[in-house]
């Protein structure tokens, strides 16, 4: 058993939308295929992975450092103890060979993307959905098949007035979501408050709005928004300031006693640990959004979950960023609090397997091999072109 090839392709996921910090007109991602010599139904088992939106494709790093390290390793050194499957942890160690600690940056995205493809292959070789494999290995064997999901949108784009924002939010509610999210910080405070009022006007009892500033604010502006947002019953106030400004986040709790969320732009267990140590995050109400596809993959995410438990955090306070099926499987297999969803954006990579319905804010995991990419026709078509 061995990996015979690893392929990467940089693909566009461009869109005219913007948040408070960046526009997505030139956004890309890396698609990876890990091809093995294991045969199922007459075809080689292939694991697929891609990185989340908001960080660009990392093909150069993969081709120069991480893919060669895997392919040059003794194939036997990448297998589990039984020798009947690949070992994601040993493959991760091979990728990280000769890398210094710290300075995580873009390499965490490159490794996280390959790691996703490895786990997809591992679950397919085991002939299990990834969520079941994770529950078997790291839990009690009983996955949480019903997973909370929220609809992320509410971006700024040309010509989008309040009526169009309301139509967008209404469309998510009609599709079964009961929590929706919109961007703030890309307009003056008074304009954003009008946008929030418009979005809230289409919600009914039991339905919530989350807002996301994408790290745009300095302390004074973050506090001004906190005071203004306190009048609402929001699901959360997300990433007010720079993700590494733990003092800003810790100070903000003095002005906003309702739920806050952050973490999507922290790319290692060590950075996540600094957030919970110094960022003033409150385990009884706040949310952590670490995204495995951007932060060295599931191997590192398991370390992060262990660290959170040592610091008194429940993994149910984790709702990952990214809206991809990898985090959806992690949420089901390891008992996280839910997952982000992009019902309309970043296609074909956003969204769920075809025919999967959202009911009262939850989806039920289907029995698909691996991560389940084969259940989304437009996505698996692109993936198979890479591995053909």
MARLUMVEX-889582 format. One line per 4 residues: their letters; for each residue x, y, z of C-alpha. Coordinates in steps of 0.1 Angstrom, whole numbers, padded with zeros to 4 digits. Layout:
a) X Y Z; ...
***
This chain:
xxxx) 0000 0000 0000; 0014 0034 -0010; 0007 0068 -0023; 0017 0068 -0060
xxxx) 0011 0104 -0068; -0001 0137 -0054; -0015 0164 -0078; -0024 0200 -0072
xxxx) -0042 0225 -0093; -0049 0261 -0086; -0085 0271 -0094; -0104 0304 -0094
xxxx) -0133 0310 -0070; -0136 0346 -0079; -0167 0366 -0071; -0176 0404 -0071
xxxx) -0184 0402 -0034; -0163 0418 -0006; -0162 0418 0031; -0147 0446 0054
xxxx) -0112 0437 0044; -0109 0421 0010; -0127 0415 -0022; -0129 0381 -0038
xxxx) -0125 0391 -0075; -0092 0373 -0078; -0096 0346 -0051; -0082 0312 -0058
xxxx) -0078 0278 -0040; -0057 0247 -0044; -0074 0214 -0052; -0053 0183 -0043
xxxx) -0057 0146 -0053; -0038 0119 -0033; -0037 0089 -0055; -0031 0055 -0039
xxxx) -0024 0020 -0052; -0054 0006 -0033; -0082 -0005 -0057; -0119 -0004 -0050
xxxx) -0145 -0013 -0076; -0117 -0016 -0102; -0104 0019 -0096; -0076 0034 -0075
xxxx) -0087 0050 -0042; -0082 0088 -0045; -0085 0113 -0017; -0094 0149 -0024
xxxx) -0089 0181 -0006; -0090 0219 -0010; -0084 0250 0011; -0111 0273 0024
xxxx) -0120 0306 0008; -0102 0338 0020; -0067 0323 0016; -0052 0318 -0019
xxxx) -0040 0286 -0036; -0007 0273 -0022; 0005 0252 -0051; 0041 0265 -0051
xxxx) 0046 0255 -0015; 0031 0221 -0020; 0051 0213 -0051; 0084 0226 -0038
xxxx) 0083 0212 -0002; 0054 0192 0010; 0044 0169 -0018; 0081 0158 -0025
xxxx) 0086 0150 0012; 0056 0125 0011; 0066 0109 -0022; 0103 0106 -0012
xxxx) 0095 0089 0022; 0097 0052 0026; 0061 0041 0018; 0061 0018 0048
xxxx) 0068 0047 0071; 0035 0063 0061; 0013 0034 0071; -0004 0027 0104
xxxx) 0008 0000 0128; -0013 -0027 0112; 0000 -0018 0077; -0035 -0018 0062
xxxx) -0041 0019 0059; -0023 0052 0055; -0015 0070 0088; -0024 0108 0086
xxxx) -0002 0116 0116; 0029 0100 0101; 0022 0117 0067; 0018 0150 0085
xxxx) 0052 0144 0103; 0068 0137 0069; 0054 0170 0055; 0067 0190 0085
xxxx) 0102 0176 0083; 0129 0203 0083; 0103 0230 0092; 0110 0254 0121
xxxx) 0083 0261 0146; 0063 0294 0145; 0057 0316 0115; 0028 0295 0104
xxxx) 0015 0317 0076; 0007 0301 0043; 0024 0268 0049; -0004 0259 0073
xxxx) -0028 0262 0044; -0007 0240 0021; -0003 0213 0047; -0040 0215 0057
xxxx) -0051 0210 0021; -0030 0179 0016; -0041 0166 0050; -0077 0169 0040
xxxx) -0070 0147 0009; -0051 0122 0031; -0081 0118 0055; -0105 0114 0026
xxxx) -0083 0086 0012; -0079 0069 0047; -0117 0068 0052; -0123 0055 0017
xxxx) -0097 0027 0023; -0115 0019 0055; -0148 0019 0036; -0164 0043 0060
xxxx) -0177 0079 0061; -0150 0101 0076; -0173 0111 0105; -0178 0074 0114
xxxx) -0140 0067 0112; -0134 0097 0135; -0161 0086 0160; -0145 0051 0161
xxxx) -0110 0063 0166; -0114 0093 0188; -0149 0089 0204; -0173 0063 0215
xxxx) -0182 0051 0180; -0214 0070 0179; -0212 0101 0157; -0235 0131 0160
xxxx) -0252 0126 0127; -0274 0157 0131; -0252 0188 0127; -0262 0224 0132
xxxx) -0253 0246 0103; -0257 0283 0097; -0259 0302 0064; -0230 0327 0057
xxxx) -0236 0355 0033; -0245 0392 0035; -0215 0403 0017; -0211 0438 0001
xxxx) -0213 0439 -0036; -0222 0466 -0062; -0258 0474 -0064; -0268 0454 -0034
xxxx) -0294 0475 -0016; -0314 0467 0016; -0341 0449 -0003; -0316 0426 -0020
xxxx) -0300 0419 0014; -0334 0410 0028; -0341 0388 -0002; -0309 0370 0004
xxxx) -0315 0364 0041; -0351 0353 0034; -0338 0328 0009; -0317 0311 0035
xxxx) -0346 0309 0060; -0368 0294 0033; -0341 0267 0028; -0343 0256 0064
xxxx) -0316 0277 0082; -0325 0294 0114; -0292 0313 0118; -0278 0336 0091
xxxx) -0247 0357 0090; -0239 0390 0073; -0208 0412 0070; -0202 0445 0088
xxxx) -0173 0469 0089; -0173 0476 0052; -0196 0507 0055; -0200 0534 0082
xxxx) -0216 0523 0115; -0249 0540 0108; -0252 0523 0074; -0243 0489 0089
xxxx) -0270 0494 0115; -0295 0500 0088; -0283 0468 0071; -0287 0448 0104
xxxx) -0322 0462 0109; -0331 0451 0074; -0318 0416 0079; -0335 0412 0112
xxxx) -0368 0424 0097; -0371 0391 0078; -0364 0368 0108; -0390 0353 0130
xxxx) -0390 0340 0165; -0362 0314 0171; -0342 0327 0142; -0309 0346 0148
xxxx) -0285 0369 0130; -0247 0368 0134; -0224 0396 0122; -0188 0394 0110
xxxx) -0163 0423 0109; -0135 0402 0094; -0109 0418 0117; -0114 0453 0104
xxxx) -0117 0473 0135; -0092 0490 0159; -0101 0491 0195; -0121 0523 0195
xxxx) -0143 0513 0165; -0147 0477 0179; -0160 0492 0211; -0183 0516 0192
xxxx) -0198 0487 0173; -0201 0467 0205; -0221 0494 0222; -0244 0498 0192
xxxx) -0248 0460 0187; -0257 0455 0223; -0293 0466 0216; -0298 0434 0194
xxxx) -0300 0398 0204; -0274 0386 0179; -0261 0350 0176; -0225 0365 0178
xxxx) -0203 0394 0170; -0174 0380 0150; -0138 0389 0146; -0140 0425 0156
xxxx) -0102 0432 0154; -0070 0417 0141; -0070 0380 0149; -0037 0382 0168
xxxx) -0047 0413 0188; -0056 0393 0219; -0056 0424 0241; -0083 0440 0219
xxxx) -0104 0409 0221; -0100 0407 0259; -0109 0444 0263; -0140 0441 0242
xxxx) -0156 0417 0267; -0159 0447 0290; -0182 0464 0265; -0201 0434 0250
xxxx) -0215 0408 0273; -0232 0388 0246; -0216 0360 0225; -0185 0368 0204
xxxx) -0167 0346 0179; -0132 0345 0165; -0104 0321 0155; -0108 0315 0118
xxxx) -0075 0332 0110; -0054 0314 0137; -0035 0287 0120; -0019 0265 0148
xxxx) -0027 0249 0181; -0002 0274 0197; -0021 0304 0183; -0054 0289 0194
xxxx) -0039 0284 0229; -0028 0320 0231; -0063 0331 0222; -0079 0311 0251
xxxx) -0051 0322 0274; -0050 0359 0267; -0080 0368 0245; -0106 0370 0272
xxxx) -0128 0345 0254; -0156 0331 0277; -0163 0293 0275; -0199 0298 0286
xxxx) -0210 0319 0257; -0183 0326 0230; -0175 0306 0199; -0142 0294 0184
xxxx) -0139 0291 0146; -0106 0274 0138; -0107 0259 0103; -0087 0227 0098
xxxx) -0082 0234 0061; -0063 0266 0069; -0045 0254 0100; -0024 0223 0092
xxxx) -0054 0200 0088; -0072 0176 0111; -0040 0163 0127; -0034 0197 0141
xxxx) -0071 0203 0149; -0070 0172 0171; -0042 0188 0191; -0062 0220 0193
xxxx) -0092 0201 0207; -0070 0184 0233; -0056 0218 0243; -0091 0233 0246
xxxx) -0102 0205 0269; -0072 0212 0291; -0083 0248 0293; -0119 0241 0303
xxxx) -0135 0245 0269; -0161 0222 0255; -0156 0212 0218; -0193 0221 0214
xxxx) -0182 0257 0214; -0163 0251 0182; -0181 0260 0149; -0154 0260 0122
xxxx) -0151 0286 0094; -0150 0275 0058; -0183 0259 0049; -0166 0227 0036
xxxx) -0176 0191 0041; -0143 0183 0059; -0154 0204 0089; -0189 0190 0086
xxxx) -0175 0155 0091; -0153 0167 0120; -0184 0182 0136; -0203 0150 0133
xxxx) -0175 0127 0142; -0160 0146 0171; -0191 0164 0185; -0184 0200 0176
xxxx) -0211 0227 0179; -0218 0229 0142; -0204 0242 0109; -0205 0272 0086
xxxx) -0223 0269 0053; -0221 0288 0020; -0254 0279 0003; -0247 0300 -0028
xxxx) -0210 0311 -0028; -0177 0296 -0038; -0192 0269 -0060; -0186 0241 -0067
xxxx) -0166 0239 -0034; -0193 0254 -0011; -0224 0235 0000; -0234 0200 0008
xxxx) -0240 0167 -0011; -0268 0169 -0036; -0303 0164 -0021; -0292 0171 0015
xxxx) -0318 0192 0032; -0315 0217 0060; -0343 0213 0085; -0347 0237 0114
xxxx) -0310 0246 0111; -0297 0210 0111; -0285 0185 0084; -0283 0148 0087
xxxx) -0250 0133 0076; -0254 0109 0046; -0236 0075 0044; -0210 0085 0018
xxxx) -0174 0072 0017; -0147 0094 0029; -0155 0131 0032; -0185 0126 0008
xxxx) -0173 0146 -0022; -0187 0120 -0045; -0222 0131 -0034; -0219 0165 -0050
xxxx) -0219 0161 -0087; -0205 0194 -0098; -0176 0191 -0073; -0166 0155 -0079
xxxx) -0166 0162 -0117; -0138 0188 -0112; -0120 0166 -0087; -0119 0136 -0111
xxxx) -0105 0158 -0139; -0075 0163 -0117; -0070 0126 -0108; -0077 0112 -0143
***
